[in-house]
């Protein structure tokens, strides 16, 4: 069984894709209605995050930021099974990803930051790009599961926070490119 935490557009479409492939998925969201809406697709929604993760072999997260990830994982830990894999697809800081990797390792759990370059439609279609970095053995053990979620899994070496840094650089590039195109259009094609 897989637990998925964070039922925004990306998370809910990841869940729908997993359910289509026959996975048993438990879901939780801070806004319970978002998790409850996925029950019509076959997911099982929970009121408390610790209950949602009980019995899970892997826990996926798509949350807002470092603070949300840290808060939700602290709430969820009471339900963690020994050996559970925590896979975080949230866009977070490189520093936060490194800290969480070490913190959860000290607590006896594996945390892998695996951010994505994909939109909600890509999550539904299992296309796009997922970034990973860190312990090669851990990545190798979970890569078959990650490959089912996305079209491409890119490895960025053994530093546990490089994937987070590459995701942030990619986001900054997209923002700069969009702003540059907008400025260029404004200069060459003024309104009116």
C-alpha positions, 0 to 999 in steps of 0.5 A, a space after each residue: 500500500 502507498 500513502 500519498 500526502 498533499 492532494 493539490 492538483 499534482 498530488 491528486 493526479 499522481 494518485 489517480 494515475 496510481 489507482 488506474 495502475 491498480 495500486 492501493 492508495 491511502 490519501 490525506 490532505 490538510 483540507 479533508 475534502 480534497 482527499 475525500 474527493 479521491 475516494 470516488 476513484 478508489 483511494 481511501 481518505 483519512 482524517 489524520 495523517 498518521 492513520 493514512 500512513 499506517 501500513 504504507 511501504 512508501 509515503 509520497 508527498 507533494 506539499 507547499 514548502 519546507 515548513 509544510 513538509 516538516 510539519 506534516 512528517 512530524 504529525 505522520 511519524 506516529 504511523 510510520 512502519 519500520 522500513 517505510 520509504 518517504 519520497 518527497 516530490 515537493 519543491 523545497 530548499 536544498 538545505 531543507 532536503 539535506 536536513 530532512 535526509 539526515 534527520 529521518 536517517 537518524 530516526 531510522 527511516 529513509 527520506 528521498 527528495 524527488 522533485 518533479 518538472 511536470 504539471 498536473 496533466 503529466 502526473 495523470 499521464 505518468 509523463 514528465 521528469 523526476 529528479 533524484 540525488 543521494 545514495 545510489 543504492 536507495 535510488 536504485 531500490 525505489 527507481 522502478 516505483 518512480 519510473 511508473 510515475 513519470 516518463 523520465 528519472 534523472 540522477 544528479 549524483 550522490 549529494 542528497 540535496 542536488 536534486 532540490 538545487 537543480 529543481 530550483 535552478 530550473 524554476 528560476 530559468 523558467 521564470 527568467 525566460 518567461 519574463 524575458 519573452 514578456 519584456 521582448 514582446 512589450 518592447 517590440 509590440 507595444 499595446 495600442 
